[in-house]
Amino acid sequence: MASVSSVEWFYIGHFGRLGPLTEDQVVELVRDGVIEKKTYVWRAGMPDWSHADTVLELIPTFREIHSLTPPPEPVATPSPSFGGYSSPPISPYGSYQQPMAYAPLQTYAHGPINFASLPRSDKNRLIAGIVQLIIPGSGRMYLGYWAQGFVQLLTAPICGVGFIWSVVDGIAMLCGSTKVDGYGRALND
């Protein structure tokens, strides 16, 4: 789906409002699973923010994804013993508790993330860390964290706090603390 106009799109992701993006970028984020059906999107001409699956330009992309996605394989689970009880424990919310599958997870404010399941970013964590050490805030801007990078860049010459913050942030990036770019995609090492 090629974009014919230069309409700027925005969406609300895990890290706040993101954009401006072209229609091609929004379609790519839908295909990568970053923008889901219930993600709020907006562009000029829309009266208000809407769920992505209700926007006319994105409906064909969701249909295409739905037709390409095979149904999940059924998971064979052994019948566990529930400490002498014949049925599984019931949560306070009224539904049965399912056994948890353990995977490498990291918890953010919005919940746990399995980084292996995230789409891959075209950005590199090591490049971001090195650039962050050279020019305060530039590594964050490279990764798509524009506001944070801009604040680091502005405060570096004024009071020096931004410079110290940027150096510590760059070292942390090089050590692997930053796992996703500003669009929620897993970084390359």
Protein Blocks (a to p, Z undefined) as FASTA:
>chain_A
ZZfbfcdcddddfkoceddddfklmmmmmmnomacfklccddehiabdcdfklgmklmmm
mmmmmmmmccddddddddddeehiabdcddfkopacdddddddddddfkbccdfklpccd
fbdfklmmmmmmmmghklmmmnopamlmmmmmmmmmmnommmmmmmmmmmmmmnopambd
fkopacdZZ
